[in-house]
Amino acid sequence: MAPSPPGSSVVVPINGYSDGDATHRPKVPPFNIIQATIYLEKLAKQWMEDRGEARPGEKYKLDRLPAGYVLAERPRPSGPRLTDKYLFGHPSNKYFDSPNRFYPHFKYLMDYKPGAATCKCSLCNTAPRSTVPTGRRTTTNGKSKEMPKTEGIPDVYAALLEKLEDKGSIDEDIIEDESMDWRAERRILPNLIKAVTSQHSFIPRQAELVLFVGHLEGEIRMDPSTSHYKVFDTEEEVFKGYPGWMAGTVAQVPEEAIVPEDLIRETKKKFAVNRSGFRVECFPNPNGKQKGYSKQYRYIPLHHIRPFNFWQELLVGTPEDDWHPTIKNALTVMASSSLIEKYHMRGVWPNATLFCKGLFLGPEAIYVDDVVRLLPQGGWSNISDALRISSIQFNFTNLDHKSGGVDYRTTLRIVGKAYTVDPRRAFDPTPVTNLPACMEGFTWYGLHRPDKFWEVPYTQILGRFYHIEAMKAWFSRKTINIDLPGVRQGRLFSRLNDSRIPEGRAWLWTNSRVETLDLETLNGLEVGSYDSSRDPVAWRQAIRVLKGVAGKSEQAAAIKATEAPRASLAFPAVNSELVKVAQQESDEENGTESGNETSPTAIEAEDPAAEQLVHELAAGSRSVRQDRDDASSSSGDDGPWGRSAKKRRRSTMGAGEVKVIL
């Protein structure tokens, strides 16, 4: 480790394994939760000595306690000026009264491996306990189904909220430089988002769920005699039955440019379909353990694909019993969401806003600068409003409220410029011009003052606004309402059938897109909690080498690790605490005019040295297109076509309240 400046301490990161029970807390009063500095320093010193990495005169301090543990103090009855300190969180619901007594248990957690002997600390020897730390369970194939929540990575969001409370205000970029996933994403995600938002809105995006047909000879058109969508033979000029629709995950996107003609038929391309088309993988049951469908895939051109939001219209005429199983698998996650690229936090105590570049909403990926259609306010009437997104904001309010029966609130709000095709609802009867290309073909009016922004809850978004060329190609008519009943019914189906949605909640919120879809593989590679190649310990060692704070043993281990590890899927995860608070949302659907929106600029990529190390350690990152197969065929299974500062606070997600930002 590099020597620390005089008077400072070297911060020693811990791993993410913990059996801490966050419900084991003392009564307040007489107890008060306090900073655990004495534990952090004494545990760090002893741990570094045990590892043989302590240096004479060097001071050490853990970056945090294991998850679920807190230090509390209470006045002594004999002398109120004196206090006794106790560490709470042990699964036995007993407490430690000193760092020395806690150290054996701490060491057990830091050294934990599956199958390890039980802990020998004083509390574990006097109370029954599980040998597997909370936060991990295994599947029938022996693979980890759930990773430790933090993998030893500091909670930057909790740290920023603590800083906000201490300083009164905050305006900082999100930098998770202790996370190898985050570092890997710096090489990929900014360019990916830039590329996606510059394309036509009808082009499928990575990790979206879509309807697709594996084999298609002809075109999909509406049969005028039935108003059903069927396969039309362009040579014989006859309809030949219904398409074999399936639902799948977009795993890869084309290397060649997409043109509007691709919506209807296959056009001439420079490359074969395995490079000019989309790789779409059948979507497995998110509630089940069998994930073999992901191994069934096709490379297909654009005209084989439709947005999944149109499922109801396209399946008319096909009996439900004849639907491919992947259709209902995809319907199961219609009421789901996760944030993409959280990049900045700004706030004045007791409120804060976390800015994001995008979010997954059901089957779709939606980014800043997209145009989205808004659900009608009340009833099942026609859609009339659209919003051009300028900011995606996860808001914390009333953070000063304690856990004693009063909740702070969180809301996910979408901010932008709103327009309507209904002149009766317009702020100004003069039509608006110079709008995005996808909005052409309709007469639009401003829904609010031009110098203001419109703010809606995420639950009010129906889906992206598709170019008029796409709607005419798919449905032979100009419409923005066709998927309204299907999206409503799909979200209801999801709420009734996704077993992961907490009781009493309307939406599933997860750390990442992979977790939402519960995928075992993508592009043939293990992802998320199923990724057996994840090695958080080696990655932390590499990061410590990069920062110049690693010992010799860590340096050697990090060099060795560059030969094998790779980071997992590069769609940003939401801090687990954000997941908890986001689940507490209400499904109210109201929008409101707000003041001038100011969204910070996204942070730049890491420094070259950091990028090089990340490149070596995360060479197999899932966002990078893997080598494509030479043939556009299926493979694998046989298929149809071969915050810790205030963690004790509870939160209620208020998604629909009206508010004005001045």
C-alpha positions in Angstrom: 0.0 0.0 0.0 1.1 3.6 -0.7 1.9 5.4 2.6 -0.9 7.5 3.9 -0.5 11.3 4.6 0.3 12.2 8.2 -2.8 12.0 10.4 -4.9 10.1 7.9 -5.9 6.5 7.6 -5.7 4.0 4.8 -9.3 2.9 3.9 -9.6 -0.9 3.8 -12.5 -2.2 1.7 -14.4 -5.2 2.9 -16.2 -7.8 0.8 -20.0 -8.0 0.5 -20.7 -11.2 2.5 -22.8 -10.5 5.6 -25.3 -12.2 7.8 -26.4 -8.9 9.4 -30.0 -8.6 10.4 -31.2 -5.1 9.7 -34.3 -5.6 11.9 -32.1 -6.2 15.0 -32.0 -2.6 16.3 -32.1 -1.1 19.8 -35.0 1.0 21.1 -34.5 4.8 20.6 -34.3 6.1 23.3 -32.4 5.2 25.4 -30.1 4.1 22.6 -28.7 6.3 19.9 -27.2 5.0 16.6 -23.7 6.5 16.3 -20.7 6.4 13.9 -18.8 3.1 14.2 -15.4 4.7 14.0 -13.9 2.8 16.9 -15.0 -0.5 15.3 -13.8 0.5 11.8 -10.4 1.4 13.1 -9.8 -1.5 15.5 -11.1 -4.1 13.1 -9.1 -2.7 10.2 -5.9 -2.8 12.2 -6.3 -6.4 13.4 -7.4 -7.6 10.0 -4.4 -6.0 8.2 -2.1 -7.5 10.8 -3.7 -11.0 10.3 -3.2 -10.6 6.6 0.4 -9.6 7.0 -0.1 -6.3 5.2 0.1 -3.9 8.1 3.0 -1.4 8.0 4.7 0.2 11.1 3.1 3.6 11.9 0.3 3.1 9.4 -3.3 3.7 10.4 -6.2 1.8 8.9 -9.9 2.1 8.8 -12.6 -0.1 7.2 -14.7 1.5 4.5 -17.8 0.3 6.4 -19.3 -2.3 8.6 -20.8 -5.5 7.1 -24.3 -4.9 5.9 -26.9 -5.1 8.6 -24.7 -4.1 11.5 -24.9 -0.8 13.4 -23.2 0.7 16.5 -25.4 2.2 19.2 -24.8 3.7 22.6 -26.7 4.5 25.8 -26.0 6.5 28.9 -24.8 4.6 31.9 -27.3 4.7 34.8 -24.4 5.5 37.2 -23.2 8.4 35.2 -25.1 9.9 32.2 -21.9 11.5 30.9 -20.5 8.0 30.3 -21.9 5.7 27.6 -21.8 2.0 26.7 -21.5 1.0 23.1 -23.0 -2.1 21.5 -22.9 -3.5 18.0 -26.4 -4.7 16.8 -27.2 -6.9 13.8 -26.2 -10.4 14.7 -28.7 -13.0 13.5 -29.1 -14.3 17.1 -30.5 -10.9 18.0 -27.7 -10.5 20.6 -25.1 -7.8 20.6 -21.3 -7.5 20.7 -19.9 -5.2 23.4 -16.5 -4.6 21.9 -14.5 -4.7 18.6 -12.4 -7.6 20.1 -15.5 -9.7 20.6 -16.8 -8.9 17.2 -13.5 -9.5 15.3 -13.8 -13.4 15.1 -17.2 -13.0 13.6 -16.0 -10.3 11.2 -13.1 -12.5 10.2 -15.5 -15.4 9.5 -17.6 -13.1 7.2 -14.5 -11.9 5.3 -13.1 -15.4 4.8 -16.5 -17.0 4.1 -16.7 -19.6 1.4 -19.6 -22.0 0.6 -19.3 -25.1 2.8 -17.2 -23.3 5.4 -17.3 -24.4 9.0 -19.6 -22.4 11.4 -18.3 -19.3 13.0 -16.5 -19.7 16.4 -17.4 -16.3 17.9 -19.0 -16.1 21.3 -22.5 -15.3 19.9 -22.5 -18.0 17.2 -21.5 -20.6 19.8 -24.5 -19.8 22.0 -27.2 -19.5 19.3 -28.3 -21.6 16.3 -27.6 -19.9 13.0 -27.4 -20.6 9.3 -24.0 -21.4 7.8 -24.9 -19.4 4.7 -24.8 -15.6 5.1 -28.1 -13.9 4.4 -28.3 -12.7 0.8 -27.2 -15.9 -1.0 -29.3 -18.9 -2.0 -28.4 -21.6 -4.5 -30.3 -23.1 -7.4 -30.7 -26.8 -8.1 -27.7 -26.7 -10.4 -25.5 -25.4 -7.6 -25.0 -21.9 -9.1 -25.5 -18.8 -7.0 -29.0 -17.4 -7.7 -28.3 -14.2 -5.8 -25.1 -12.3 -5.4 -24.2 -10.4 -2.2 -25.9 -7.1 -2.6 -22.8 -5.0 -2.7 -19.9 -7.4 -3.3 -17.9 -5.2 -1.0 -18.5 -2.1 -3.1 -19.1 1.1 -1.1 -22.6 2.4 -1.4 -22.0 5.7 -3.1 -25.7 6.8 -3.0 -25.9 6.4 0.8 -22.6 8.2 1.1 -23.9 11.1 -1.0 -27.1 11.3 1.1 -24.9 11.4 4.2 -22.9 14.2 2.7 -26.0 16.0 1.8 -27.2 15.8 5.4 -23.8 17.0 6.7 -23.2 19.9 4.3 -26.8 20.9 3.6 -26.4 20.7 -0.2 -24.9 18.6 -2.9 -24.2 18.7 -6.6 -22.0 15.9 -7.7 -21.4 13.3 -10.4 -22.0 9.6 -9.6 -18.6 7.9 -9.5 -18.6 4.2 -8.6 -14.9 3.7 -9.1 -14.8 0.8 -6.7 -17.2 -1.2 -9.0 -15.6 -3.1 -11.9 -19.0 -3.2 -13.6 -19.3 0.6 -13.5 -15.7 1.0 -14.8 -16.4 -1.5 -17.6 -19.6 0.5 -18.5 -17.6 3.7 -19.0 -16.1 2.1 -22.1 -19.4 1.1 -23.5 -22.6 2.7 -22.2 -22.1 6.4 -23.1 -21.5 5.5 -26.8 -24.3 3.0 -26.8 -26.8 5.5 -25.5 -25.6 8.2 -27.9 -26.0 5.7 -30.8 -29.4 4.6 -29.7 -30.9 8.0 -29.3 -29.7 9.1 -32.7 -31.6 6.3 -34.5 -35.2 6.0 -35.6 -37.5 5.2 -32.7 -38.8 2.1 -34.4 -35.4 0.3 -34.3 -35.3 -2.3 -31.5 -32.8 -1.7 -28.8 -30.6 -4.0 -26.8 -32.3 -5.8 -24.0 -35.8 -4.9 -25.1 -38.5 -7.5 -25.4 -40.0 -7.8 -28.9 -42.4 -10.0 -30.9 -40.7 -11.8 -33.7 -41.2 -14.5 -36.3 -38.4 -17.0 -36.8 -39.3 -17.9 -40.4 -41.2 -15.6 -42.7 -41.8 -16.0 -46.4 -43.8 -13.0 -47.5 -45.0 -9.9 -45.6 -47.2 -9.4 -42.5 -50.3 -7.5 -43.6 -53.9 -7.0 -42.4 -56.4 -9.3 -44.1 -59.2 -7.0 -45.1 -61.7 -9.8 -44.8 -61.0 -10.5 -41.1 -59.0 -7.4 -40.0 -56.4 -10.0 -38.7 -52.7 -9.7 -39.3 -51.5 -12.6 -41.5 -48.7 -13.7 -43.7 -49.2 -12.4 -47.3 -47.5 -14.2 -50.1 -46.3 -11.4 -52.4 -45.8 -13.8 -55.4 -49.2 -15.5 -55.3 -50.8 -12.5 -53.7 -52.8 -14.5 -51.2 -52.9 -14.7 -47.4 -51.4 -17.9 -46.0 -52.2 -18.1 -42.3 -51.1 -16.4 -39.1 -47.4 -15.6 -38.3 -45.8 -17.8 -35.6 -45.2 -15.0 -33.2 -42.8 -15.5 -30.3 -41.4 -13.1 -27.7 -37.7 -12.6 -27.3 -34.8 -10.5 -25.9 -32.9 -8.3 -28.4 -29.3 -9.5 -27.7 -27.5 -7.9 -30.6 -28.3 -5.1 -33.1 -27.2 -4.7 -36.7 -23.9 -3.4 -37.7 -25.5 -1.9 -40.9 -27.8 1.1 -41.0 -31.5 0.5 -40.9 -33.8 2.2 -43.5 -37.6 2.6 -43.5 -37.9 0.0 -46.3 -36.6 -2.6 -43.8 -39.9 -2.3 -41.9 -41.8 -4.2 -44.7 -39.3 -6.5 -46.5 -35.7 -7.6 -46.5 -33.5 -5.2 -48.4 -30.1 -5.7 -49.9 -27.3 -5.5 -47.3 -23.6 -5.6 -47.4 -23.3 -8.3 -44.7 -25.2 -11.5 -44.1 -28.1 -11.4 -41.7 -25.9 -12.5 -38.8 -24.3 -9.0 -39.0 -27.0 -7.0 -40.8 -29.9 -8.3 -38.6 -30.9 -8.6 -35.0 -30.1 -11.5 -32.7 -33.3 -12.3 -30.8 -33.3 -14.9 -28.1 -36.5 -16.6 -26.9 -37.6 -15.2 -23.5 -37.8 -17.7 -20.6 -40.2 -17.7 -17.7 -39.0 -15.0 -15.2 -40.8 -16.9 -12.4 -39.2 -20.3 -13.2 -35.9 -22.0 -12.9 -35.7 -23.4 -16.4 -33.9 -20.9 -18.7 -33.3 -23.0 -21.8 -35.4 -20.8 -24.0 -32.6 -18.2 -24.0 -30.4 -20.7 -25.9 -32.9 -20.7 -28.8 -32.3 -17.7 -31.0 -32.4 -16.3 -34.5 -30.6 -13.7 -36.6 -33.5 -12.0 -38.3 -34.1 -8.8 -40.4 -36.2 -5.9 -39.0 -39.4 -6.9 -40.8 -39.6 -10.1 -38.7 -39.9 -7.9 -35.6 -42.6 -5.8 -33.9 -42.6 -3.9 -30.6 -44.0 -6.1 -27.9 -46.5 -3.4 -26.8 -48.5 -4.3 -29.9 -49.0 -7.9 -28.8 -52.8 -7.8 -28.5 -53.4 -6.3 -31.9 -51.1 -8.7 -33.7 -52.4 -11.8 -31.9 -56.0 -11.3 -32.8 -57.3 -14.4 -34.5 -54.7 -16.7 -32.9 -56.3 -18.7 -30.1 -54.7 -18.2 -26.7 -54.0 -21.9 -26.4 -51.9 -21.6 -29.6 -49.7 -18.8 -28.3 -46.0 -19.6 -28.0 -45.2 -19.9 -24.2 -42.7 -17.0 -24.6 -45.6 -14.6 -25.1 -47.0 -15.0 -21.6 -43.4 -15.0 -20.3 -43.0 -11.5 -21.7 -46.4 -10.3 -20.5 -45.2 -11.3 -17.0 -42.7 -8.4 -16.9 -44.9 -5.7 -18.4 -45.1 -4.0 -15.0 -41.4 -3.8 -14.4 -38.8 -1.1 -14.4 -35.1 -0.4 -13.7 -33.0 2.7 -14.1 -30.2 3.2 -16.7 -27.0 5.2 -16.1 -27.5 7.1 -12.9 -25.0 9.9 -13.4 -25.6 12.8 -11.1 -27.1 13.8 -7.7 -28.2 17.2 -6.7 -30.1 18.4 -3.7 -30.6 20.8 -0.8 -31.4 19.1 2.5 -33.8 17.4 3.1 -34.5 16.8 -0.6 -32.3 15.3 -3.4 -32.6 14.3 -7.0 -30.7 11.4 -8.7 -30.5 12.0 -12.5 -30.5 9.1 -14.9 -30.0 8.7 -18.7 -32.8 6.2 -19.2 -35.0 3.5 -17.8 -36.5 0.2 -18.9 -40.3 0.3 -18.7 -41.8 -3.1 -19.3 -40.5 -4.3 -22.7 -39.0 -1.0 -23.8 -35.8 1.0 -23.2 -36.5 4.7 -22.9 -33.8 7.4 -22.9 -33.5 11.1 -22.4 -34.5 12.9 -25.7 -37.0 10.1 -26.6 -40.6 11.1 -27.4 -43.1 9.0 -25.5 -46.9 8.7 -25.6 -48.7 9.5 -22.4 -51.7 7.5 -21.1 -55.0 9.4 -21.2 -56.0 10.9 -17.9 -58.8 8.7 -16.8 -60.8 6.0 -18.5 -59.9 4.2 -21.7 -60.2 7.2 -24.0 -57.8 7.9 -26.9 -54.2 9.1 -26.5 -53.7 12.7 -27.3 -50.5 13.7 -25.5 -46.8 13.2 -26.0 -43.7 14.1 -24.0 -40.2 14.8 -25.3 -38.0 13.7 -22.4 -35.4 16.1 -21.2 -34.7 14.6 -17.7 -35.3 11.4 -15.8 -35.3 12.1 -12.0 -35.4 9.8 -9.0 -36.4 12.2 -6.2 -35.9 11.9 -2.4 -38.1 14.2 -0.3 -38.3 14.8 3.5 -35.1 12.9 4.2 -35.1 14.5 7.6 -38.1 12.5 8.7 -37.0 9.7 11.1 -38.2 6.1 11.1 -40.5 6.6 14.1 -43.7 6.2 12.1 -43.0 9.0 9.5 -41.9 8.0 6.1 -39.8 10.0 3.6 -40.9 9.9 0.0 -39.3 8.9 -3.3 -40.7 9.5 -6.7 -39.5 8.6 -10.2 -40.5 11.5 -12.4 -40.1 12.1 -16.2 -39.6 15.7 -17.2 -39.8 17.3 -20.6 -41.8 19.3 -23.1 -45.4 18.1 -23.5 -47.6 18.4 -26.7 -51.1 17.4 -27.6 -53.1 16.7 -30.8 -56.2 18.0 -29.0 -56.5 21.7 -29.6 -59.0 21.9 -26.8 -56.3 21.0 -24.3 -53.6 23.3 -25.8 -52.0 26.1 -23.9 -51.8 28.0 -27.2 -53.9 27.3 -30.3 -51.0 27.9 -32.6 -49.5 24.6 -33.9 -45.9 23.9 -32.8 -43.3 23.2 -35.5 -39.7 22.0 -35.5 -40.5 18.8 -33.6 -38.6 15.5 -33.7 -39.1 13.5 -36.9 -41.1 10.8 -35.2 -43.9 13.3 -34.4 -44.4 14.2 -38.1 -47.8 13.5 -39.6 -49.8 15.1 -36.8 -50.7 18.7 -35.8 -49.2 19.4 -32.4 -50.0 22.1 -29.8 -48.0 23.0 -26.7 -49.6 21.6 -23.5 -48.0 24.2 -21.3 -46.1 27.5 -21.4 -43.1 27.3 -23.7 -40.7 28.3 -20.9 -41.9 25.5 -18.6 -41.5 21.8 -18.5 -44.1 19.1 -18.0 -43.5 16.5 -15.3 -45.2 13.1 -15.1 -44.8 9.8 -13.1 -43.2 7.0 -15.0 -46.5 5.1 -14.7 -48.1 7.5 -17.1 -45.9 6.6 -19.9 -47.4 4.2 -22.5 -44.4 3.7 -24.7 -42.2 5.3 -27.3 -43.6 7.4 -30.1 -43.0 5.6 -33.4 -42.5 7.2 -36.8 -45.6 7.5 -39.0 -43.7 5.4 -41.6 -43.4 2.5 -39.2 -47.1 2.7 -38.1 -48.2 2.6 -41.7 -45.9 -0.2 -42.5 -47.1 -2.3 -39.6 -50.8 -1.4 -39.5 -51.5 0.4 -42.8 -52.9 3.4 -41.0 -51.8 6.5 -39.0 -52.5 5.9 -35.3 -51.0 6.5 -31.9 -53.7 4.5 -29.9 -53.4 1.0 -31.2 -51.5 -0.5 -28.3 -53.3 1.3 -25.5 -55.6 -1.6 -24.5 -52.8 -4.1 -24.8 -50.4 -2.2 -22.6 -53.0 -1.7 -19.9 -54.0 -5.4 -20.0 -50.4 -6.5 -20.2 -49.5 -4.5 -17.0 -52.5 -6.0 -15.2 -51.4 -9.5 -16.3 -48.0 -8.8 -15.0 -49.3 -7.6 -11.6 -51.3 -10.8 -11.3 -48.6 -13.2 -12.5 -45.1 -11.9 -11.6 -44.5 -13.6 -8.3 -41.6 -11.2 -7.6 -43.8 -8.2 -7.3 -44.2 -7.5 -3.5 -47.7 -8.0 -2.1 -49.6 -4.7 -2.3 -47.3 -3.3 -4.9 -48.1 -2.5 -8.6 -44.6 -2.6 -10.1 -41.4 -4.7 -9.9 -38.3 -2.6 -9.4 -34.9 -4.3 -9.8 -31.2 -3.6 -9.8 -30.7 -4.1 -13.5 -32.3 -5.3 -16.7 -30.8 -8.7 -16.3 -32.4 -9.1 -12.9 -35.8 -7.9 -14.3 -35.7 -10.5 -17.0 -34.0 -13.1 -14.7 -31.8 -14.2 -17.6 -29.2 -16.9 -17.1 -27.5 -16.3 -20.4 -27.4 -13.6 -23.0 -25.5 -13.9 -26.3 -24.5 -17.4 -25.0 -22.7 -15.9 -21.9 -23.7 -16.3 -18.3 -25.0 -13.0 -16.9 -26.0 -11.5 -13.6 -26.3 -13.8 -10.6 -25.8 -16.8 -12.8 -22.3 -15.6 -13.9 -19.8 -18.1 -12.5 -16.9 -16.0 -13.7 -17.6 -13.1 -11.4 -14.7 -12.7 -9.0 -15.4 -9.5 -6.9 -12.3 -10.2 -4.7 -10.0 -10.2 -7.7 -11.7 -7.2 -9.1 -11.3 -5.2 -5.9 -7.6 -6.2 -5.8 -7.2 -4.9 -9.3 -8.8 -1.6 -8.5 -6.7 -1.2 -5.4 -3.6 -1.8 -7.6 -4.9 0.9 -9.9 -5.3 3.3 -7.0 -1.8 2.5 -5.6 -3.1 1.2 -2.3 -2.6 -2.6 -2.8 -0.1 -4.8 -1.0 2.3 -7.1 -2.8 0.0 -10.1 -2.5 -2.9 -8.1 -4.0 -0.7 -6.9 -6.8 0.3 -10.4 -7.7 -3.3 -11.6 -7.5 -4.5 -8.8 -9.7 -1.9 -9.4 -12.4 -3.0 -13.1 -12.4 -6.6 -12.1 -12.6 -6.2 -10.3 -15.9 -5.9 -13.7 -17.6 -9.5 -14.7 -16.9 -12.1 -12.4 -15.3 -14.7 -10.5 -17.2 -17.4 -8.1 -16.0 -21.1 -8.9 -16.2 -23.8 -7.3 -18.3 -23.3 -3.5 -18.7 -26.8 -2.2 -18.0 -26.4 -0.1 -14.8 -27.8 -1.5 -11.6 -29.8 0.5 -9.1 -28.5 0.6 -5.6 -30.5 -1.9 -3.6 -31.9 0.7 -1.3 -33.3 2.5 -4.3 -35.0 -0.7 -5.3 -36.7 -0.9 -1.9 -38.0 2.6 -1.9 -39.0 2.5 -5.5 -41.3 -0.5 -4.9 -43.4 1.7 -2.7 -45.1 3.5 -5.6 -48.7 4.5 -6.2 -50.2 4.1 -9.6 -51.7 7.5 -9.9 -51.4 9.0 -13.4 -51.2 12.8 -13.3 -48.9 15.2 -15.0 -48.1 18.8 -14.0 -46.4 21.8 -15.3 -43.0 22.6 -13.7 -40.4 25.2 -13.8 -37.2 25.4 -15.8 -35.6 22.0 -15.8 -31.9 21.9 -15.4 -30.2 18.6 -15.9 -26.5 18.2 -15.3 -24.1 17.0 -18.0 -23.1 13.3 -17.9 -19.6 12.6 -16.6 -16.8 11.7 -19.0 -15.1 8.4 -19.4 -12.4 7.1 -17.0 -8.8 8.1 -17.4 -6.8 6.0 -19.9 -4.9 4.0 -17.3 -8.2 3.0 -15.6 -9.7 2.1 -19.0 -6.8 -0.1 -19.9 -7.0 -2.1 -16.7 -10.8 -2.4 -17.1 -10.3 -3.5 -20.7 -8.0 -6.3 -19.5 -10.2 -7.4 -16.6 -13.6 -7.0 -18.4 -12.6 -8.2 -21.9 -15.8 -10.2 -22.1 -18.2 -7.5 -21.2 -21.7 -8.4 -22.2 -22.5 -5.2 -23.9 -19.8 -5.9 -26.5 -21.1 -7.8 -29.5 -19.7 -11.4 -29.3 -18.3 -13.1 -32.4 -21.4 -13.9 -34.5 -22.2 -17.3 -35.8 -21.7 -17.9 -39.5 -25.2 -19.2 -39.9 -28.4 -17.6 -38.8 -29.6 -20.7 -37.0 -30.8 -21.6 -33.5 -28.5 -23.4 -31.1 -28.7 -25.2 -27.8 -32.1 -26.7 -26.8 -34.5 -28.0 -29.5 -37.1 -25.4 -30.1 -40.0 -24.4 -32.4 -37.5 -23.7 -35.1 -34.6 -25.8 -34.0 -28.6 4.1 1.2 -27.0 3.1 4.5 -27.0 6.4 6.4 -30.7 6.1 7.1 -31.5 2.5 6.2 -33.9 2.3 9.1 -36.2 4.8 7.4 -39.1 3.4 5.4 -40.3 4.9 2.2 -43.5 5.2 0.3 -43.2 5.7 -3.5 -45.4 8.7 -4.4 -45.6 8.4 -8.1 -48.5 10.6 -8.9 -48.6 13.7 -6.7 -48.9 17.1 -8.4 -46.1 19.5 -7.7 -44.6 22.6 -9.2 -40.9 23.1 -9.4 -40.2 26.8 -9.0 
